Amino acid sequence: MASRDDELKNSTVKGKGSNGGFVNGLTNGLTNGLTNGNSKTNGLVNGQNGKNGNNKPKRGMMKTFRGRMAVWAVIGVVLLLIFGAFAFSANMFKGGGINWNGINKYADVDTSFISVSSVNITQYAFHQGYGNFYFYIEFNSKFSESNEYKNLAYIFIQSGSSTGYKTGYINANYLIRIEGFNGAVTGSLMTYNGTGYDWNWITSGGISISESGNTIQGYVKTTFSSDARIMVVAQNGYVQDITPVVGIEKTSLVVLQSYSGDKMNIKLIPLYGTVNINDISVGATSNVEITNPSVLKNVGEISSPKTITLNIQATTGSAKIWVKSVSSDAFTTTIWGYGYRKYIGKGIVIDGIFDDWKNIPKYSSTSSVKNPNIEMENYANTTYSGNNYFYLSVVGSMLNGNIAPEMSKTQSSGGGTGGGGKPMPKYPYDYAEIDFTTSNGYTHKIKIWGYNGVVMGIQLDGKNAENIVKVGVGKDGKYGALEVELQGSYKIKSYRFVMTDWSGLHSIATKSGPVEEAPEFSSTIAVPLLFILAVPIILRRRIR
């Protein structure tokens, strides 16, 4: 059975009611009803103004007059409905889209780091009605600005299914792909035909889209489930802006994490309306004590950003802590921060925190590539307790990968889906490779891959090595960085780092020569040091 939205859409937009119903109904119905109807023209004329002069019309004529008035009343109501529908339709479908006034808009959280303003999303919105799915995206500048790379925007939609393209936040089974170049925007609707991580989409329909100033809006002739989860990604070459996950006109929540000293700050940001938060749980790699755990329970309703501060102490050695889950009545996106660590122990701890590398000699890389996410900055290697440790930082973000691994060169650079004639990559990962040679002449290869700062796989000499190779990803100062622990007594003679992005671009840094032991303050060093410090005090007393 057709919905009320469909009926209204058909009557106002497709013209079934406006052209067919209004013209045929008003012409045929009014003409036939008044001229050839129950009392006809003669009955109406004679009854009102006929031969009887001022005498009242007869009972039958009176009924006829009342019938005429009823007909006119019905016609008046129909006309009001038709013209009201026209007015409503003109308002809702103005410019090929809908009137977004009063429809929920979600603000992107922190986009200050996006270097290309035409793909820097400021706010976005979605709406369903009339059998259509409507979208609205606003940027810092005009989306269709011409660049070396085409501007691309993706609306990933998870609707009624838990399988689809794994973006890190949702499993998308639908995609609206939008392209902006040389002042024009185009787009299409696509469905997923892959296995979860490979970029395999099939075009399933066109879209209606327009651009005005810094905004693009449009619609596709389909609807999605009421609990659909949606994420927007805009990119230009290697620059991409990823928005938090939202629903269709539903309240959403963003969770941010930051750390300072012995404190962990959890910032809760409702994107629209009020969010009721019941409980927040945290995870830790070892025993920690939270001196104010009650702040995690029964947070209650929030309608504006709220920050919760945890006071943390590591009870033994070192620990890493993070937000594990948030129980609320909203769609929740957790933007993972870098794990907190109370550093007490010796040597290197693989945790994505790099304070323990400060005293390790580092070497500067001379690599220079277009993609800052694989352009190496500093690197190092050390040993501790029989294991090897590696450190590498890049100018951009480590293991950034690409949510939408699609080359986006302009048509003038070669055109085609792959851009410049290159085939589109299958997977969105960035790769970090460590090749090393031992003193006995054997060579080995550690391979690590991931995207969006998350490690997706680890291999040693082509085999799964998650049990003997540990990896930590984070930010060291202004650089994205990686640290690796290789368990086992490998005596390394030389090594090199190779960074490769999802498009095949790569950079290399090589180091030869023995590595130094990681510094530690042990009892064997402490006893002689204390004796040396005590000598001047003893001599001074003797002189007295």
Disulfide bonds with the S-S distance in Angstrom:
none
